[in-house]
Amino acid sequence: MRKLFSVFTALFLLSCESTDNALPKSVGSTNEKNATSNSNHTENQDRIEKKYGAQWDFCDCVRKNDSLDKVLKKSTLSDKETEKLLLRADEVEKKCKLFLTDLQSKKPNDRAAHQAKVKACLNGQ
């Protein structure tokens, strides 16, 4: 169970990114692309918030998942504590759905920028 959570957290931290960069681009001018991207982002956000409630921002999601991962890696947790932690992880996942939906559109060349963004969040910037 701990391994599963660690894998989930690692994938989340390595794969999620702001939805503005992950939405498909339309053909046309930069203004048209931005308008389409913003429209898709808003539609996606509205759909997710109707189902899961208000979403946290990217850095909140990164910090909370990092914190959960650090606690979960402790070998001194009892089964009850681990279960409680996994319930909290489910809660965090629901509040970070907006970023999790971007996993499918993630491109390999975006990884360096994404990792820099994650580091900035973890360093409090």
N, C-alpha and C positions, 0 to 999 in steps of 0.2 A: 504494500500500500504506500509506503514511504517512497519507494522507487518511482511508482506511478506519479505521485505528486511532484517529485523532483523533475521528472521528465516533462510533465505539463508546465511547470514553472520555467524550466529552461527554454522550452519551445516558445512560451509566451514572451519571455524576456528577449529572445533572439528574433522573434518573428513579428511582434506587434509594432505598429508605428502609427503615427497620426494619419487619420483617414484622408486628409487633404492630399497626401502624396501617393496614396495607394489606390485611388479610384481610377477607373479606366479613363483614358484621354479621348476626346472627340477630335475629329478632323476639322481644322479651321484655324481662326486666329487665336492668339493667346487669350483674349478676352472671352471668346466663345468657349475655350477649353476651361477657363476658370469658372464661368457661369455654369457650365455643365457639371463640373466637378463639385461646385458648391451645392447645386441642386441635388445631385446624387447623394452627397454627404447628408444634406438635410433630410431627404427622404429616408435614407438608411437610419439616421439617428431617430427620426420620428417613429419608425417601425419598431426599432429596438426598445425605445423608451416606453412605448405602449405595452410591450410585452414584459420587460424586465424592470421598468422604472428608470429614474434619472441615472445617468452614467457619470462616473468619475472621469477626471482628465487623465491624460497619458501618464504623467509623472506620478500621480496618486496610485495608479494601477501598478506601475513599475515598483514603487517603494513598498507597497503592501505585499506584492508577490515576493519581493526580495526578503522582506521580513519574515513572511511565512516559511519560505524556503530555509532560511537560516535556523529558525526554531525547529523545523521538521528534521533537519539533519542531526540534531542532538540525539545521541543514542540513549539518553536517560529518560526519554518520554515514556510514560505508561500508555497502555492501550487506550485508556479513557482520555488521556491528554491528546493523543494522536487523533482520536475520533473527533474531539472537540476542535482541534486544529483543522481537520479536513472539512468540517462543517463551515468553519470560517472561510476556508479556501473556496467553497461553493458560493458563499455570500460575495466574496471578492470577485469571483468569476462573473456573477450576474451583473455586478456594477461596472465590469470592464468588457462587456459584450461588444461594444462599439469597436474596440480595438481588435478583439478576437476575430471579428468577421473579415478583417483585412488580411488575415493569414493567407488566404487563397490567392490573393493578387500580389503577393510579395515577390519581388524579383531579386535574384542573387546580387545584382550590382547595387542594390539599395542597402546591403548589410552594413557596410562601413558607416554610412550616414546614420543608420538606425542604432548601431552600437554606440556611436558618439552621443546620440540623443539619450540613450539609456544611461550612459555614464554621467551625463550632465544632470539627469534626474537624481541619480543616486548620490551625486556630489552636492546636491541642493541648489543647483543653478536654475 
